[in-house]
Amino acid sequence: MPLYDYTCSDCGDFEVWRKMAEVSNPMPCPKCDTVAKRIFTAPNISLNSASLTSRIKGSSEPRLVQRRQDAAPSPRKNQTVPGGRPWMLGHAQERL
């Protein structure tokens, strides 16, 4: 449920938690029961969540990656397809 701001001409401003379906219904002032006018304000969006903060801290410094000097590069793994490469025009067994 969102928090809506209202203003009463006699009592001043107040906030009320209401369902979004009830926003078009008139809101009486909790002190004097006169119909209050809704104040349009910017939404309260919190960008300081723990997950966002951890992502920002984790991405600010690059990771240091070191290659081991004694490790030899792995040999390439060639993939063979039985019957050649039928999906390539020059390698088809039957030519049209």
N, C-alpha and C positions, 0 to 999 in steps of 0.2 A: 504494500500500500504506500502510495506517495504522500509526502507531507505538503500540504497546501497552506499558503499564507492568505489571511483575510484581514480586512480593516473595517472597524466599526466607526461610524462618525462620532459616536459619543465616548466609547471606551478605548479606542486605539487598535493597534495591531495584535493579532493572535495567530497561532498555527494549529492546524488540525490534521490528523491522519485520517484520510478518507479513501474509499475505493475509487478507482478510476471511473466506474459506472455512475457514481454519485456526484461527480464533479459539476454536472449541469444543474443539480438540485440546489435551491437556495440554502445558504448556511446561516442559521441564526447565531447571534453573538452569545457566547456562554454566560455573560454577565447580565445583559439587559434584554435579550431575546429579540432585538431588532435585526433585520436582514443585513448581513455584512457583505461587502464587496470584495471579490477575489483580487489579490495582488499577483501579477505575473512576475516570477523571479527566475533566475537562471537555475538549471538543475544542479544538484550537489553531486558531482562526480568525483570520487576519490581515486586519485592516481598513485596513492602511496601504499598500495597493497604489498604484502610481503613477497608474493611471487614476482611482481614487477620489479621490486627493489633488488631481489636476488638476481634477476636476469640482467639488470643494468650493471650491477657490480661485477657479475661474471663476464660480461662482454666488454668491460672497459679496458682490460689488459689482455693482450694476445697471449695464447698459451705458448710456452717454450717447448719446441719439439726438437729433440736431438737424435741424430742418426748414430747408431752404433758403428764404430769403425771396423770391427772385426767381422761383421756380417756381410756375406757376399750377396749380391742381388740374386733373386730367385730366377731360374730359367723360365722362359716363356712357355706357356702351355698352349700348344696348337690344337685346335679342335678339328677333328676330321668328321666328315659326313659320309656315310656309306652311299656309294653311287655318285660321288662328285657333288656338284652344286647345281641341282636341277632348277633352282629358282633364278639362276643367271642364264641369260640367253646363249652366251658362248659356251657354256658347259652342259647344255642339255644333250642327252644321249641321242634323241631323234630330232632332227631339224625339220621344220615345217616347210 
